[in-house]
Amino acid sequence: MALLIFVLKLIEYQFVIRDVSVEVLVFMLAIIFVSLGIWEGKKWNMRSRDQMASTSAQSPEDLLMEYGISTREFEVLQLMAQGLSNQQIADQLYISLNTVKTHSSNLFLKLDVKRRTQAIRVAQDLQLL
């Protein structure tokens, strides 16, 4: 912002306002803010990648603890990744269908996803699976 103020003072913005229409000034200001947004977005994305790289160096047990995923939820996640339905997971783990749904919902909250496929993809990205 200080740089923007300096540039405007440098070109004597009072003279520019008289010679250029308001639409052009708004467009130039929009270009500046879009450029700043893209630059900041790239910085943020690089930080996220660095965090993912540091996360991948951790053991799966540490990651499970970090995300608060219980052993039973992890078992449900592994069976989801194998493509089993909720009923098949319940039969294999000797638990009720409602318990499988509860574990699934907890996993979705902890991994910040809405679907089974997203949960599997996130778990693979975190190298849990």
Backbone as JSON, one array per atom type, in Angstrom:
{
  "sequence": "MALLIFVLKLIEYQFVIRDVSVEVLVFMLAIIFVSLGIWEGKKWNMRSRDQMASTSAQSPEDLLMEYGISTREFEVLQLMAQGLSNQQIADQLYISLNTVKTHSSNLFLKLDVKRRTQAIRVAQDLQLL",
  "N": [[0.82, -1.18, 0.0], [1.95, 1.22, 0.76], [3.78, 1.51, -1.26], [2.06, 1.83, -3.42], [0.89, 4.3, -2.79], [3.17, 5.88, -2.9], [3.79, 5.65, -5.65], [1.53, 6.86, -6.78], [1.82, 9.47, -5.8], [4.2, 10.05, -7.03], [3.58, 10.27, -9.74], [2.02, 12.42, -9.71], [-0.91, 12.37, -9.09], [-3.07, 14.08, -9.21], [-2.98, 15.37, -11.66], [-3.37, 13.24, -13.35], [-5.95, 12.43, -12.76], [-7.45, 14.47, -13.82], [-7.0, 14.14, -16.57], [-7.66, 11.51, -17.23], [-10.35, 9.22, -17.46], [-12.71, 8.16, -14.91], [-13.33, 5.45, -15.05], [-11.08, 4.3, -16.21], [-9.16, 4.77, -14.23], [-10.24, 3.21, -12.14], [-10.06, 0.71, -13.34], [-7.25, 0.48, -13.57], [-6.56, 0.43, -10.86], [-7.88, -1.9, -10.13], [-6.4, -3.79, -11.58], [-3.97, -3.61, -10.24], [-4.68, -4.57, -7.66], [-5.56, -7.15, -8.29], [-3.19, -8.25, -9.23], [-1.64, -8.14, -6.87], [-3.17, -9.92, -5.35], [-2.85, -12.35, -6.76], [-0.11, -12.7, -6.48], [0.12, -12.94, -3.67], [-1.45, -15.21, -3.31], [0.09, -17.15, -4.61], [2.29, -17.19, -2.89], [1.04, -18.17, -0.56], [0.21, -20.66, -1.46], [2.66, -21.91, -1.9], [3.57, -22.07, 0.74], [1.68, -23.88, 1.73], [2.34, -26.15, 0.27], [4.9, -26.61, 1.27], [4.25, -27.24, 3.91], [2.8, -29.58, 3.47], [4.85, -31.17, 2.52], [6.48, -31.33, 4.78], [4.71, -32.62, 6.43], [4.51, -35.09, 5.21], [6.81, -36.31, 5.98], [6.36, -37.29, 8.46], [5.46, -40.06, 10.6], [2.82, -42.45, 9.96], [1.34, -42.96, 12.32], [1.83, -40.69, 13.86], [0.59, -38.79, 12.25], [-2.06, -39.64, 12.41], [-2.58, -39.11, 15.09], [-2.19, -36.35, 15.05], [-4.31, -35.43, 13.47], [-6.36, -36.37, 14.97], [-7.58, -38.8, 14.53], [-9.09, -41.78, 15.33], [-8.18, -45.23, 16.06], [-10.18, -47.03, 15.22], [-11.64, -45.41, 13.45], [-9.69, -45.07, 11.53], [-9.49, -47.7, 10.61], [-12.0, -47.93, 9.42], [-11.67, -46.02, 7.41], [-9.64, -47.24, 5.87], [-11.04, -49.47, 4.92], [-12.99, -48.17, 3.46], [-11.39, -47.16, 1.44], [-10.85, -49.48, 0.13], [-13.12, -49.82, -1.22], [-15.44, -50.77, -0.07], [-18.88, -51.0, 0.94], [-20.94, -49.24, 3.37], [-22.42, -51.15, 4.82], [-20.94, -53.48, 4.32], [-18.56, -52.78, 5.55], [-19.43, -52.59, 8.19], [-20.14, -55.29, 8.65], [-17.65, -56.53, 8.39], [-16.14, -55.38, 10.45], [-17.6, -56.03, 12.64], [-19.49, -54.28, 13.77], [-22.26, -51.96, 14.23], [-24.33, -50.64, 11.58], [-25.0, -47.96, 11.98], [-22.88, -47.17, 13.61], [-20.74, -47.29, 11.84], [-21.5, -45.24, 10.11], [-21.32, -43.1, 11.88], [-18.56, -43.1, 12.46], [-17.65, -42.54, 9.89], [-18.73, -39.97, 9.48], [-17.33, -38.57, 11.45], [-14.74, -38.85, 10.45], [-14.99, -37.38, 8.07], [-15.37, -34.81, 9.09], [-12.93, -34.42, 10.45], [-11.06, -34.6, 8.4], [-11.92, -32.59, 6.84], [-13.74, -32.84, 4.63], [-16.42, -33.77, 2.31], [-17.29, -36.06, 1.09], [-16.86, -39.63, 0.55], [-14.98, -40.26, -1.42], [-13.44, -37.95, -1.49], [-12.39, -38.02, 1.09], [-10.76, -40.28, 0.93], [-8.96, -39.44, -1.02], [-7.73, -37.23, 0.27], [-6.61, -38.55, 2.46], [-4.77, -40.14, 1.11], [-3.16, -38.15, 0.0], [-2.07, -37.17, 2.35], [-0.58, -39.28, 2.98], [-1.6, -41.31, 4.56], [-2.8, -43.58, 3.74]],
  "CA": [[0.0, 0.0, 0.0], [2.84, 2.37, 0.8], [4.34, 1.61, -2.6], [1.01, 2.39, -4.27], [0.8, 5.73, -2.47], [4.38, 6.51, -3.44], [3.66, 5.73, -7.11], [0.53, 7.88, -7.1], [2.44, 10.78, -5.55], [5.26, 10.23, -8.01], [3.04, 10.69, -11.05], [1.13, 13.56, -9.49], [-2.21, 11.81, -9.42], [-4.05, 15.13, -9.48], [-2.99, 15.62, -13.09], [-3.9, 12.05, -14.0], [-7.4, 12.42, -12.56], [-8.05, 15.42, -14.77], [-6.84, 13.71, -17.95], [-8.13, 10.15, -17.45], [-11.69, 9.01, -16.92], [-12.8, 7.39, -13.67], [-13.33, 4.04, -15.39], [-9.69, 3.9, -16.46], [-8.5, 4.74, -12.93], [-10.74, 2.04, -11.43], [-9.47, -0.44, -14.01], [-5.84, 0.39, -13.18], [-6.54, 0.02, -9.47], [-8.28, -3.31, -10.11], [-5.24, -4.56, -12.06], [-2.98, -3.63, -9.15], [-5.13, -5.45, -6.59], [-5.55, -8.53, -8.81], [-1.78, -8.67, -9.24], [-1.27, -8.4, -5.48], [-3.87, -11.14, -4.93], [-2.19, -13.5, -7.38], [1.2, -12.85, -5.84], [-0.1, -13.46, -2.31], [-1.95, -16.57, -3.47], [1.22, -18.02, -4.91], [3.06, -17.35, -1.66], [0.27, -19.02, 0.33], [0.24, -22.01, -2.03], [3.99, -22.47, -1.65], [3.6, -22.45, 2.16], [0.88, -25.09, 1.89], [3.13, -27.27, -0.26], [5.97, -26.88, 2.23], [3.65, -27.92, 5.05], [2.49, -30.94, 3.04], [6.12, -31.9, 2.44], [6.92, -31.64, 6.14], [3.76, -33.59, 6.96], [4.77, -36.4, 4.64], [7.97, -36.88, 6.65], [5.92, -37.87, 9.72], [4.97, -41.43, 10.53], [1.34, -42.49, 9.92], [0.78, -42.89, 13.67], [1.88, -39.28, 14.26], [-0.43, -38.09, 11.49], [-3.36, -39.99, 12.98], [-2.7, -38.35, 16.34], [-2.29, -34.93, 14.72], [-5.65, -35.16, 12.96], [-7.33, -36.85, 15.94], [-8.28, -39.96, 13.97], [-8.94, -42.95, 16.19], [-7.81, -46.47, 15.38], [-11.37, -47.58, 14.56], [-11.92, -44.54, 12.3], [-8.69, -45.39, 10.52], [-9.89, -48.97, 10.01], [-13.12, -47.62, 8.53], [-11.09, -45.32, 6.26], [-8.96, -48.23, 5.04], [-12.05, -50.28, 4.23], [-13.59, -47.28, 2.45], [-10.44, -47.09, 0.33], [-10.96, -50.74, -0.61], [-14.36, -49.75, -2.0], [-16.54, -51.47, 0.6], [-20.03, -50.19, 1.35], [-21.08, -49.12, 4.83], [-22.88, -52.43, 5.37], [-19.81, -54.41, 4.26], [-17.62, -52.36, 6.6], [-20.04, -52.98, 9.47], [-20.02, -56.74, 8.77], [-16.25, -56.92, 8.55], [-15.62, -54.92, 11.74], [-18.53, -56.5, 13.67], [-20.12, -53.13, 14.41], [-23.54, -51.65, 13.58], [-24.3, -49.73, 10.43], [-24.98, -46.59, 12.52], [-21.53, -46.89, 14.1], [-19.93, -47.01, 10.64], [-21.88, -43.9, 9.66], [-20.76, -42.15, 12.85], [-17.12, -43.02, 12.21], [-17.48, -41.85, 8.6], [-19.0, -38.54, 9.69], [-16.19, -38.03, 12.21], [-13.61, -38.75, 9.5], [-15.24, -36.27, 7.15], [-15.11, -33.56, 9.82], [-11.51, -34.3, 10.78], [-10.3, -34.4, 7.16], [-12.53, -31.43, 6.18], [-14.27, -33.27, 3.33], [-17.86, -34.02, 2.32], [-17.6, -37.34, 0.46], [-15.92, -40.72, 0.76], [-13.87, -40.16, -2.38], [-12.58, -36.87, -1.03], [-11.68, -38.5, 2.28], [-9.71, -41.2, 0.47], [-7.94, -38.64, -1.71], [-7.0, -36.46, 1.27], [-5.8, -39.51, 3.22], [-3.64, -40.52, 0.26], [-2.26, -36.99, -0.06], [-1.36, -37.09, 3.64], [0.13, -40.55, 3.06], [-2.18, -42.16, 5.59], [-3.13, -44.85, 3.08]],
  "C": [[0.87, 1.25, 0.0], [3.46, 2.6, -0.58], [3.32, 2.23, -3.56], [0.87, 3.88, -4.03], [2.0, 6.47, -3.03], [4.27, 6.69, -4.95], [2.65, 6.81, -7.49], [1.08, 9.29, -6.87], [3.49, 11.08, -6.61], [4.72, 10.76, -9.33], [2.03, 11.83, -10.93], [-0.31, 13.21, -9.91], [-3.27, 12.88, -9.69], [-4.14, 15.42, -10.98], [-3.59, 14.45, -13.85], [-5.42, 12.04, -13.9], [-8.08, 13.37, -13.54], [-8.05, 14.88, -16.2], [-7.47, 12.34, -18.24], [-9.5, 9.98, -16.8], [-11.64, 8.12, -15.68], [-12.73, 5.9, -13.96], [-11.91, 3.51, -15.6], [-8.94, 3.81, -15.13], [-8.94, 3.51, -12.12], [-10.15, 0.78, -12.03], [-8.0, -0.62, -13.61], [-5.71, -0.08, -11.73], [-6.92, -1.46, -9.34], [-7.12, -4.21, -10.56], [-4.2, -4.68, -10.95], [-3.41, -4.62, -8.08], [-5.2, -6.91, -7.04], [-4.12, -9.06, -8.81], [-1.3, -8.99, -7.83], [-1.92, -9.69, -4.97], [-3.23, -12.38, -5.5], [-0.85, -13.76, -6.72], [1.06, -13.46, -4.44], [-0.6, -14.9, -2.35], [-0.84, -17.56, -3.77], [2.09, -18.25, -3.68], [2.37, -18.31, -0.71], [0.31, -20.47, -0.15], [1.59, -22.67, -1.8], [4.12, -22.88, -0.18], [2.83, -23.72, 2.4], [1.65, -26.3, 1.39], [4.27, -27.63, 0.68], [5.43, -27.62, 3.45], [3.3, -29.35, 4.7], [3.76, -31.77, 2.98], [6.62, -32.25, 3.83], [5.99, -32.65, 6.79], [4.07, -34.98, 6.46], [5.97, -37.07, 5.29], [7.58, -37.54, 7.97], [5.45, -39.3, 9.51], [3.44, -41.41, 10.5], [0.7, -42.39, 11.3], [0.76, -41.44, 14.16], [0.8, -38.48, 13.53], [-1.83, -38.38, 12.03], [-3.6, -39.21, 14.27], [-2.91, -36.86, 16.04], [-3.7, -34.57, 14.26], [-6.74, -35.69, 13.9], [-8.14, -38.03, 15.45], [-8.01, -41.17, 14.86], [-8.57, -44.18, 15.36], [-8.99, -47.05, 14.61], [-11.75, -46.73, 13.35], [-10.93, -44.82, 11.18], [-9.01, -46.72, 9.84], [-11.04, -48.77, 9.03], [-12.61, -46.94, 7.26], [-10.39, -46.3, 5.32], [-9.96, -49.08, 4.27], [-12.8, -49.46, 3.2], [-12.71, -47.24, 1.21], [-10.46, -48.37, -0.49], [-12.25, -50.81, -1.4], [-15.53, -50.46, -1.36], [-17.66, -50.49, 0.95], [-20.08, -50.11, 2.87], [-21.5, -50.44, 5.46], [-21.75, -53.45, 5.37], [-18.77, -54.08, 5.33], [-18.14, -52.79, 7.96], [-19.89, -54.49, 9.69], [-18.59, -57.16, 9.06], [-15.69, -56.53, 9.92], [-16.5, -55.34, 12.92], [-19.09, -55.33, 14.49], [-21.42, -52.83, 13.66], [-23.33, -50.68, 12.42], [-24.25, -48.27, 10.91], [-23.61, -46.21, 13.03], [-20.6, -46.57, 12.93], [-20.24, -45.6, 10.14], [-21.33, -42.83, 10.59], [-19.26, -41.97, 12.63], [-16.84, -42.27, 10.9], [-17.68, -40.35, 8.76], [-17.85, -37.88, 10.45], [-14.98, -37.86, 11.31], [-13.78, -37.56, 8.57], [-14.97, -34.94, 7.82], [-13.61, -33.36, 10.04], [-10.66, -34.05, 9.55], [-10.84, -33.23, 6.35], [-12.96, -31.76, 4.76], [-15.76, -33.53, 3.46], [-18.22, -35.4, 1.78], [-16.5, -38.37, 0.75], [-14.71, -40.59, -0.16], [-12.9, -39.05, -1.99], [-11.76, -37.29, 0.18], [-10.52, -39.41, 1.88], [-8.59, -40.42, -0.19], [-7.09, -37.86, -0.72], [-6.09, -37.39, 2.08], [-4.59, -39.97, 2.41], [-2.65, -39.37, 0.13], [-1.45, -36.84, 1.22], [-0.53, -38.34, 3.9], [-0.3, -41.36, 4.28], [-2.49, -43.54, 5.03], [-2.01, -45.25, 2.13]]
}
